Amino acid sequence: MHSPFLETALAAARAAETVVRKYWQQNIDITIKADASPVTIADVETEEAIKAVILAAFPDHGFYGEETGKTRPEAEYTWLVDPIDGTKSFVREYPFFSTQIALMKGDELILGVSSAPVFGEYAYAERGGGAFWMDKAARVSRIDTIPAATLSVGNLKTLAADAEGWAGLAGMVREVNRTRGYGDFYHYHLLARGAIDLVIESDVNVLDIAALSVIVQEAGGVFTDLDGRPVGLDTTTVCASATQALHDEARRRLAR
């Protein structure tokens, strides 16, 4: 049985899906934000739909949205939301985008919902309650060595500028069983359900990965930044893996 928090997050994700499908493949206008990332009316309306559902249920909670910013910073509970994580995919009409909804209590992330309606899958987790992919229990693999692992990489601009770290990544690419670049929500879903074993990214926003970090951890995996720190509001990098041994070895190879 889901908690009221998780029930509300899932309801918010369903409300988001309605808006996403309304604008999907409709050739909508794009605005470029100050950070050079795109935003559309779909992003804004999707976040408004999510926010309405959440704050109707929990009016005293804080809200931190990609498009509408922060409210109630003093609140014990704060919702972290990226309405369309992967707007570039959305506007170019390929389905690697998702809605990300997480809940933080104090400094701890306690809930995550990741919904990719056009792609056709979703995952969710609540701290202490396990992780679920398409309503089925999700569990990471037991792979604990680099040669046996499947590695997926995402955004790597910062890591590419770090000669030692980049060389370490190249070494892993040469050694792993398979290398892919699934990116965005998808490689974290795959990791949580045991289909791949290691994800490395060096350029993310916490709103992109907050929910996914809870899902991977509740599936039994390890999810930190590249320096081994837990996910927080300032997180910009990811090392996520099926096992602690694999995580430790990956970070050692990256000179971390």
Buried (B, 14 or more C-beta within 10 A) or exposed (E): EBBEBBEBBBBBBBBBBEBBEEBBEEEBEBEEEEEEEBBBBBBBBBBBBBBEBBBEBBEEBBBBBBBBEEBBEEBEBBBBBBBBBBBBBBBEEEBBBBBBBBBBBEEEBBBBBBBBBBBEBBBBBBBEBBBBBEEEEBBBBEBBBBEBBBBBBBBBEBBEEBEEBBEBBEEBEEBBBEBBEBBBBBBBBBBBBBBBBBBBBBBBBBBBBBBBBBBBBBBBBBBBBBEEEEBBBEBBBBBBBBBEBBBBBBBEBBBB
